[in-house]
Amino acid sequence: MFTIAALYHFTRFPDFAALQKPLLDLGRANGIRGSLLLASEGINGTISGERAGIDAMLAHIRALPGCTALEHKESWSDDQAFGRFKVRLKREIVTMGQPDIDPRAQVGHYLNPQEWNDLIQSPDVAVIDTRNDYEVGIGSFSGAIDPETKSFREFPAWWEANKDRFHNKRIAMFCTGGIRCEKSTNYLLGQGVEDVFHLKGGILKYLEEMPQDQSLWNGECYVFDNRVSVGHGLVPGPYSNCHACRRPLAPPDTQRPEYEEGVSCHQCLHEHTDADRERFRERQKQIALSSARGERHLADG
């Protein structure tokens, strides 16, 4: 049984590049897989490993400057959730492209799952899903607004174009684990919106804690690891990933004529060139050869 830990924390890392190698060394020494992002604004990521290794990594991260109060969410899997371990240096730990955003200054009101249920059923509340369109496509809260954004960077422009729709509304926002809402609620407060709320711990905490018979969630929650989706109780769902475009696929999607394993699906068939598809076929061939040897190819997750 592998422990999967999702985490983020906003703090100031004046020399965040210096933190990369110790994290890499510790992760590799403990068999950790997954990815961590470092930026001057903090740390974000999801990692998977055996219990002792995860505990060692979390202890190391909490010892970093300003990270004592770091919170994380855990789930479990029979298999490793990732193929390798990466620690990347970024401009932002979640990319919004708004240089004046600072979640450490102010964010919306946090709500636990029961408080969230009570709020979002109120007629004067607009519920906004801040995730990408392909994530929303496999599950969301009842009545939630889908901005149909392909990346979080598009959210400010969407808000500017649609803000008049929400005059005299309270705004409730949610995302997978909570990190996007740290920035999106800070952004809305900066735009003069007074009543802004967000789901603490995100969808993952909601699905972990809220009994299914009381849930307002419909469908599955997309996750960025080899489980692809989870449902209530964080039980892995039926979806797989298209390895060409990384979008989720329901079981019937793999029976469609556009689907070729590792090469294309109905969502991306016309997004790649013939040269791209030949390259994907070669990659898929190498993955199959590694699998036949009982190994895991690095391109496979």
Disulfide bonds with the S-S distance in Angstrom:
none
